[in-house]
Amino acid sequence: MSDTTLARTAAAKPAFSLGRLLLEGRAFFALILIVAVFSFLSPNYFTVSNFLIMASHVAIYGILAVGMLLVILNGGIDLSVGSVLALSGVIAGALMQGVEMQALGVILYPPVWAVVVLTCALGALVGAVNGVLIAWFKVPAFVATLGVMYVARGVALLMTNGLTYNNLSGRPELGNTGFDWLGFNRLAGIPISVLVLAAIAVLAGLMLSRSAFGRWLYASGGNERAADLSGVPVKRVKITVYTLSGMLAAVAGLVLSSQLTSAGPTAGTTYELTAIAAVVIGGAALTGGRGTVRGTMLGAFVIGFLSDGLVIIGVSSYWQTVFTGAVIVLAVLMNSIQYGKGPRKG
């Protein structure tokens, strides 16, 4: 190999840059900083029990954020996930309270597994409606999901008259106990909700990195027209990601309702913004085609650990909103710095 070739090879390799390292690993370093600061401010923060409690809170945001990541990778947005979460919880609550069959004069109490399956199917159906509106009818994602957000929230309010379904633990004689298993049980000391989040994150990561669908998703999000010309089924990919987002919102609704053993139509308000924030903090580009499950999980933990830390040290809930908003703005700014220069990468 000639000296000229060696020189060119060396020049092609980017030199180590501390600023680039901090920029690309910002979510991880932010999480470390948050843990360090709140551990210093409160002796109750840095404990195993508190970390497990905070992780169970993060599970709700994290599950929503995985679905949101899939949509954002496709170059879209899903503003309906918070309302789908609420509607799913209300549906689950209604099923746990019993379904009255007036024609037969009986009340059916479905088992918990049936409640879970039906609720997830409902979430997937709502997500599919979003996908069809966007992929086939060319409705802008912002408008389509905004409309579905209001419809889902309205249906939840109509079903409950604005009230909350309480005491969803079920009764042994009716055979519908176990709904609170997701929210309160632990396996090897780890909350079930955290294990559910971990399983979803692993499956999503494998799907994005090891499957043809993952390659299609990155390609269609990076350049939909080019992907379409290359034979990628862009409409099917779009409908699928919105369907998955709706289903994961339903799972989050089940976890939240299980933790609270109640379901209300106002649950999940602004959760869609939190999910978007987690994805952005994790380094995904809102323009699509760039982002990872690992980064999104870090983003969800940044938001969750920050919010819980502010509660522990007694900061007003109003200031919590200010701090969370500031973190989101900073994350978007860093994304602009990272992705605003150089060629676009798929």
C-alpha positions in Angstrom: 0.0 0.0 0.0 1.5 3.4 -1.0 2.1 6.3 1.3 -0.6 8.2 -0.5 -3.2 5.5 0.1 -2.2 5.4 3.8 -2.6 9.1 4.1 -6.0 9.1 2.5 -7.1 6.3 4.8 -5.9 8.2 7.9 -7.6 11.3 6.7 -10.9 9.4 6.1 -11.0 8.4 9.8 -12.5 11.1 11.9 -10.4 12.3 14.8 -11.6 11.9 18.3 -13.7 14.8 19.4 -14.9 15.2 23.0 -17.7 17.5 21.9 -18.9 14.9 19.4 -18.8 12.2 22.1 -20.8 14.3 24.5 -23.3 15.3 21.8 -23.9 11.7 20.6 -24.1 10.3 24.1 -26.1 13.2 25.6 -29.0 11.1 26.8 -26.6 8.7 28.7 -24.6 11.6 30.2 -27.7 13.5 31.1 -29.1 10.4 33.0 -25.8 10.0 34.9 -25.9 13.8 35.8 -29.5 13.6 37.0 -28.8 10.6 39.2 -25.6 12.2 40.6 -27.3 15.6 41.4 -30.4 14.1 43.0 -28.4 11.6 45.0 -26.4 14.5 46.4 -29.6 16.5 47.2 -31.6 13.6 48.8 -30.3 10.6 50.6 -33.5 8.7 49.7 -32.8 9.0 45.9 -29.9 6.6 45.4 -31.5 3.4 46.8 -32.5 0.2 45.0 -36.1 0.4 46.1 -36.4 4.0 44.8 -34.8 3.1 41.5 -37.3 0.2 41.1 -40.2 2.5 41.9 -39.0 5.1 39.4 -38.4 2.5 36.8 -42.0 1.3 37.2 -43.1 4.9 36.5 -40.8 5.1 33.5 -42.4 1.9 32.1 -45.5 3.8 31.1 -43.6 6.5 29.2 -41.1 4.0 27.8 -43.8 1.7 26.3 -45.4 4.7 24.6 -42.1 6.0 23.5 -41.2 2.7 21.7 -44.4 3.0 19.6 -43.7 6.7 19.0 -40.1 5.9 17.9 -41.5 3.6 15.2 -43.8 6.3 13.9 -41.1 9.0 14.0 -38.6 6.8 12.2 -41.2 6.6 9.4 -41.2 10.4 9.3 -44.6 10.8 11.1 -46.1 11.7 14.4 -48.8 10.2 16.6 -50.6 12.6 18.9 -53.3 10.1 19.8 -51.3 7.7 22.0 -52.3 9.5 25.3 -56.0 9.3 24.4 -55.7 5.7 23.2 -54.1 4.9 26.5 -57.1 6.4 28.3 -59.6 4.7 26.1 -57.9 1.4 26.5 -57.9 1.7 30.3 -61.6 2.6 30.2 -62.4 -0.4 27.9 -60.5 -2.7 30.3 -62.3 -1.1 33.3 -65.7 -1.6 31.6 -64.9 -5.3 30.9 -63.7 -5.8 34.4 -67.0 -4.3 35.7 -68.9 -6.8 33.6 -70.6 -6.7 30.2 -74.4 -6.7 30.5 -76.2 -8.8 27.8 -79.7 -7.4 28.1 -81.1 -9.8 25.5 -80.0 -12.8 27.5 -80.5 -11.2 30.9 -76.9 -12.0 32.0 -73.7 -10.1 32.9 -70.5 -11.5 31.5 -67.2 -11.1 33.4 -64.4 -12.0 31.0 -61.2 -13.4 32.4 -58.2 -11.1 32.6 -56.4 -12.6 29.6 -59.5 -11.9 27.4 -59.5 -8.3 28.8 -55.9 -7.9 27.8 -56.3 -9.3 24.3 -59.5 -7.3 23.6 -57.9 -4.1 24.8 -54.7 -4.6 22.8 -56.8 -5.4 19.7 -58.8 -2.1 20.2 -55.5 -0.1 20.5 -54.2 -1.8 17.3 -57.5 -1.0 15.5 -57.3 2.7 16.4 -53.7 2.8 15.3 -54.6 1.1 12.0 -57.2 3.8 11.4 -54.5 6.4 11.8 -52.3 4.5 9.4 -55.0 4.1 6.7 -55.9 7.8 7.0 -52.3 8.8 6.5 -51.1 6.1 4.0 -54.1 5.8 1.7 -56.1 9.0 2.1 -52.9 11.2 2.4 -54.2 13.0 5.5 -51.2 14.7 7.2 -50.1 12.7 10.2 -50.4 15.7 12.5 -54.0 16.3 11.5 -55.1 12.7 11.4 -53.7 11.7 14.8 -55.0 15.0 16.3 -58.5 14.1 15.1 -58.2 10.6 16.4 -56.9 11.9 19.7 -60.1 13.9 20.2 -62.3 11.1 19.1 -60.7 8.5 21.4 -60.8 10.9 24.4 -64.4 11.8 23.6 -65.5 8.1 23.5 -63.7 7.4 26.8 -65.6 10.3 28.4 -68.9 9.2 26.9 -68.5 5.6 28.2 -67.8 6.8 31.7 -69.8 10.1 31.9 -66.5 11.6 33.0 -66.2 9.2 36.0 -63.6 6.7 36.9 -63.9 2.9 37.1 -62.5 2.0 40.5 -61.6 -1.3 42.2 -60.5 -3.3 39.2 -59.0 -6.1 41.2 -61.9 -8.4 40.3 -63.6 -11.1 42.5 -62.6 -14.7 42.9 -66.2 -16.0 42.6 -66.4 -14.3 39.1 -63.1 -15.7 37.9 -61.7 -12.3 36.8 -59.0 -11.6 39.4 -55.4 -10.8 38.5 -55.8 -7.5 36.7 -53.5 -5.8 39.3 -50.8 -8.4 38.5 -49.1 -6.0 36.0 -49.0 -3.1 38.4 -48.1 -4.7 41.7 -46.4 -8.0 41.2 -42.6 -8.5 41.0 -40.4 -11.2 39.5 -37.0 -11.6 41.2 -37.7 -8.3 42.9 -38.2 -6.4 39.6 -41.7 -4.9 38.9 -43.6 -6.7 36.1 -44.2 -3.4 34.3 -40.4 -2.9 34.0 -40.0 -6.4 32.6 -42.8 -5.7 30.1 -40.9 -2.6 29.0 -37.7 -4.5 28.7 -39.3 -7.2 26.6 -40.9 -4.7 24.3 -37.7 -2.8 24.0 -35.7 -5.9 23.1 -38.2 -7.1 20.6 -38.4 -3.6 19.0 -34.6 -3.4 18.8 -34.3 -6.8 17.2 -37.1 -5.9 14.7 -35.3 -2.7 13.7 -31.8 -4.2 13.5 -32.4 -7.8 12.3 -35.5 -7.8 10.1 -36.4 -6.7 6.6 -39.2 -4.6 8.1 -36.6 -2.6 10.1 -34.6 -1.9 7.0 -37.8 -0.8 5.2 -38.7 1.5 8.1 -35.4 3.3 8.1 -35.4 3.5 4.3 -39.0 4.9 4.0 -38.3 7.4 6.8 -35.1 8.5 5.3 -36.5 9.0 1.8 -40.0 7.7 1.2 -39.9 8.4 -2.6 -36.6 6.6 -3.1 -37.8 3.7 -0.9 -41.0 3.4 -2.9 -39.0 3.3 -6.2 -36.7 0.6 -4.7 -39.6 -1.7 -4.0 -40.2 -1.0 -0.3 -44.0 -1.3 0.5 -44.1 2.1 2.1 -47.9 2.1 2.6 -47.8 -1.2 4.4 -44.9 0.0 6.6 -46.7 3.2 7.5 -49.9 1.4 8.5 -48.0 -1.2 10.5 -46.0 1.4 12.5 -49.2 3.2 13.5 -50.9 0.0 14.3 -48.0 -1.0 16.6 -48.1 2.5 18.2 -51.7 2.1 19.0 -51.2 -1.4 20.4 -48.4 -0.3 22.6 -50.5 2.6 23.8 -53.1 0.0 24.8 -50.4 -1.9 26.7 -49.4 1.2 28.5 -53.0 1.9 29.4 -53.3 -1.6 30.8 -50.1 -1.2 32.9 -51.2 2.2 34.2 -54.8 1.0 35.1 -53.2 -2.0 36.8 -50.9 0.1 38.9 -53.8 2.4 39.9 -56.5 -0.4 40.0 -58.7 2.2 38.4 -59.3 3.6 34.9 -60.4 7.1 34.1 -61.1 9.0 30.8 -58.6 11.7 31.7 -55.6 9.4 32.1 -52.7 9.9 29.8 -53.2 13.6 29.2 -50.1 15.1 27.6 -48.4 11.7 27.6 -48.1 11.9 23.8 -45.8 14.9 24.3 -43.8 13.0 26.9 -43.3 10.1 24.5 -42.2 12.5 21.7 -39.8 14.1 24.2 -38.3 10.7 25.1 -37.7 9.9 21.5 -36.1 13.3 20.8 -33.9 13.2 23.9 -32.8 9.8 22.8 -31.3 11.3 19.6 -34.0 10.5 17.0 -34.6 12.9 14.2 -38.2 14.2 13.9 -37.6 14.2 10.1 -37.4 10.4 10.2 -34.9 7.7 9.3 -32.7 8.1 12.4 -33.1 6.8 15.9 -32.6 3.8 18.1 -34.5 1.9 20.8 -31.6 2.2 23.1 -31.6 6.0 22.8 -35.3 6.2 23.3 -35.1 4.1 26.5 -32.4 6.5 27.8 -34.7 9.4 26.9 -37.6 7.9 28.8 -35.4 7.3 31.9 -34.1 10.9 31.7 -37.6 12.3 31.8 -38.8 9.8 34.5 -35.8 10.1 36.8 -35.9 13.9 36.4 -39.6 14.2 37.3 -39.4 11.8 40.2 -36.2 13.5 41.5 -37.9 16.9 41.5 -40.8 15.3 43.5 -38.4 13.8 46.0 -36.7 17.0 46.8 -40.0 18.9 47.1 -40.0 21.0 44.0 -43.4 22.4 42.9 -45.2 20.6 40.2 -45.2 23.8 38.2 -41.4 24.0 38.2 -41.4 20.3 37.2 -43.2 21.3 34.0 -40.7 24.1 33.4 -37.7 21.9 33.8 -39.1 19.1 31.6 -39.9 21.7 28.9 -36.4 23.1 29.1 -34.9 19.6 28.7 -37.0 19.0 25.6 -36.0 22.3 24.0 -32.3 21.6 24.8 -32.7 18.1 23.2 -34.2 19.5 20.0 -31.4 22.1 19.9 -28.8 19.4 20.2 -30.5 17.3 17.5 -30.4 20.3 15.2 -26.7 20.7 15.9 -26.0 17.0 15.3 -28.1 16.5 12.2 -28.0 20.0 10.8 -24.6 19.5 9.2 -23.2 17.0 6.8 -24.9 14.5 4.5 -28.0 12.7 5.7 -27.6 9.1 6.7 -30.3 6.5 6.5 
